[in-house]
Amino acid sequence: MSIFDLFKRLEREKPALGPPEILVVGLGNPGLEYRETRHNAGFLTLDLFCEERGIGIKRLRFHALTGEGRVAGRRVFFLKPQTYMNNSGGAVREAVEFYKFGIEKVVVVQDDVALPCGRLRIREKGSAGGHNGIKDIIEKLGGDCFVRLKIGVGSLRQMEMVDHVLGKFSPNEQAVLKEAIPRACEALEEIIKNGAYAAANLYNADARDD
């Protein structure tokens, strides 16, 4: 590592001054047995995003693993609920109430069975679309006007919903996700930097039929 890389890393790791401006939530289930499952696409994306920027998500607060850092000049609070997917909303509500985030300042990174594996879709609001984690967040926050970064995890085919989302990616899907997760990280940075509308114009381009 060069001295310039070291200074850059130290700059990223400096504590953010003042309260965070944006809450970014990655959805998934805790535990090694769930790590590589489709339902953990949100966790996987948040882990890579923060690792690349030298931001740790290790502190246990709000029934979640949390971290804080600066991204694109903005103070961001990161949260991975540890309450299992169907009860994700409680952790999100605790963080929102503590930091007094407006619901529009919440960004949720989630898996989506309605999208082909690896496809991204960004939405500024909307229904849960059958996603139990999103459903619980909507109920706990009392509204649906928060940003979603959706990562396609493939169609159900003949599988039951639970078996599908808790199943691991196939080798072919893993190859697709190897490119899609870094792209989701790029989309997340664009959301933080320029907002969901600008990010959607860049990353929803391949979702014309959705």
Number of C-alpha atoms within 10 A of each C-alpha: 5 7 8 9 10 11 11 13 15 12 14 17 16 13 12 16 9 7 13 18 17 21 24 24 26 23 28 29 23 18 9 8 10 16 17 16 20 28 28 24 29 25 24 22 23 24 18 16 19 18 12 12 16 17 22 16 20 13 12 14 16 20 17 24 18 21 19 24 24 20 16 11 11 14 19 20 22 24 29 30 26 20 17 14 19 17 18 27 21 20 22 25 20 17 20 19 11 9 14 14 17 14 19 15 17 20 25 23 27 26 29 27 21 17 18 15 22 25 23 25 23 27 17 17 13 14 12 15 11 12 16 15 21 25 18 19 23 20 14 17 18 11 14 19 19 20 23 25 28 23 30 22 28 20 15 14 8 7 11 9 14 10 11 20 22 18 15 18 19 11 9 9 17 15 12 16 21 11 11 20 22 16 18 28 21 14 23 25 16 20 20 22 15 12 15 22 15 14 22 20 11 13 19 17 11 11 14 6 5 8
